[in-house]
Amino acid sequence: MKGFSLIEIVICIGIVSIVAWAAFSVFGVIDRAYHWEMGMLELQQKVRPVIDGMLREIREGLNVTLADGGATITFNIPDVSNNITYYLSNNQIIRSHDDTDRIIASNIDFLCFCWDITNNNCTTSCSDNFVVRVEGTKTVRQKELFFNLTEVVRLRNP
């Protein structure tokens, strides 16, 4: 007789099932990694230009004062009438100017304008150099992504 026996067919189905399971497992890992990386990229792309703009304004600042243990900064810029204040509220960086509060970044867990790199804490004793640290998180597919950014800003008008 020609053909396959029942045992040969069952063994073949078992081997194909194992290969299919392995392929889908690999595709699942690749898909998860892709979405995690895209989530991190999105978080960085949203936060980076906001932080750059904020640092540009701080660099031009006069009469810079820190409050809330270094988590709030207030200053004025030449040729701008009122103070500008940046602070963190409800996981959002807020820019306050002319009695208007504007959300400029979300998913932010920590903001410090006078980060002590040596002791890893936020202080209020910065001179002309401010070390700004921002930390944020975002959940993508049940995984928490962590982002931190530390930048040094030297005041041009101390």
Secondary structure, 3 states (H helix, E strand, C coil): CCCCCHHHHHHHHHHHHHHHHHHHHHHHHHHHHHHHHHHHHHHHHHHHHHHHHHHHHHHCCEEEEEEHHHCEEEEECCCCCCCEEEEEECCEEEEEECCEEEEEEECEEEEECCEECCCCEECCCCCCEEEEEEEEEEEECCEEEEEEEEEEEECCCC
